[in-house]
Amino acid sequence: MKDAALERAREQVLAAAERRVQVRTFFDEPTFTATHVVYDPATRRGAIVDSVLNFDAASGRTSTRGADEIIAYVKHESLTIDWLLETHAHADHLSAAPYLQGKLGGRLAIGREIATVQAVFGKVFNFGAEFARDGSQFDHLFDDGETFSIGEIPAIVLHVPGHTPADVAYVIGDAAFVGDTLFMPDYGTARADFPGGDARALYRSIRRLMALPEATRLFLCHDYKAPGRDVYAWETTIGAQRSGNVHVHDGVAEDAFVEMRTHRDATLDLPHLILPSVQVNVRGGRLPPPEDNGARYLKLPLDVF
């Protein structure tokens, strides 16, 4: 069956050679997370993709240090932020999107399948009836193939499940922001063992992305520095992934990938911040409401994972 959304994305990338979005990346080393400010240089309108709220698990203290750096950059460059984009509900860092939205405006958005993730983790954390499981914590829920724009530069959303059921990639002009689905070619691919994850779906999502033109710029959400590489990196291309991704380069069959991914995932520890991150991020990055003493609390489920 023809993939109409992918065909539109391909046409968009090929047409974007003379009008490229600008990207400024902020890297949070404690969580190995890359936050991207992407904007149309002509209109100065832009979006922030996958932001980070600093969090110290030992003390339970949050900080907006990294988000404030982004705010300072946006103001210095005279940018207007129209979107706060999340590629998925992250399990390794807390989102700063609500804080950034309060300072800069814009609409908070994620893929429509966030409702599936909310249903799963609503049970894990035993959230009460006050926790909506319909994605209403976000201003907009994107469907696969839905189009929007950054300034005058067209953008399209591709649903790329596997790491989680809700992952999306944002193809903006000639650049694709793919979240955790892919890492740098020398590091490989995302894990698929979280609740709702699926290694076979991940393979098919990656192959879908790799059908984009080889010159498509890829911006990743994380980097962990593969052995032998001394610097962090978060930008690559579809061509580099197809020829050199250590897990899923051209020629790797689906069954072989699933076997590798399943065995590898079984050896991985859970992310250090998974418990605080998920219960905040399924709320659209909002902290739990304060209790009657004015303090906010995160849950720590015992013997669940």
Stockholm file with secondary structure:
# STOCKHOLM 1.0

chainA/1-305         MKDAALERAREQVLAAAERRVQVRTFFDEPTFTATHVVYDPATRRGAIVDSVLNFDAASGRTSTRGADEIIAYVKHESLTIDWLLETHAHADHLSAAPYLQGKLGGRLAIGREIATVQAVFGKVFNFGAEFARDGSQFDHLFDDGETFSIGEIPAIVLHVPGHTPADVAYVIGDAAFVGDTLFMPDYGTARADFPGGDARALYRSIRRLMALPEATRLFLCHDYKAPGRDVYAWETTIGAQRSGNVHVHDGVAEDAFVEMRTHRDATLDLPHLILPSVQVNVRGGRLPPPEDNGARYLKLPLDVF
#=GR chainA/1-305 SS CCCHHHHHHHHHHHTTTTSCCEEEEEEETTTTEEEEEEEETTTTEEEEESCCBEEETTTTEEECHHHHHHHHHHHHTTCEEEEEECSSCCSSSBCCHHHHHHHHCCEEEEETTHHHHHHHHHHHTTCCTTSCCSSTTSSEEECTTCEEEETTEEEEEEECCSSSTTCEEEEETTEEECTTSBCCTTTCBCCCCSTTCCHHHHHHHHHHHTTSCTTCEEECSBCCCCTTCCSCCCEEEHHHHHHHCTTTCTTCCHHHHHHHHHHHHTTCCCCTTHHHHHHHHTTTSCCCCCCTTSCCCCCCCSSCC
#=GC SS_cons         CCCHHHHHHHHHHHTTTTSCCEEEEEEETTTTEEEEEEEETTTTEEEEESCCBEEETTTTEEECHHHHHHHHHHHHTTCEEEEEECSSCCSSSBCCHHHHHHHHCCEEEEETTHHHHHHHHHHHTTCCTTSCCSSTTSSEEECTTCEEEETTEEEEEEECCSSSTTCEEEEETTEEECTTSBCCTTTCBCCCCSTTCCHHHHHHHHHHHTTSCTTCEEECSBCCCCTTCCSCCCEEEHHHHHHHCTTTCTTCCHHHHHHHHHHHHTTCCCCTTHHHHHHHHTTTSCCCCCCTTSCCCCCCCSSCC
//
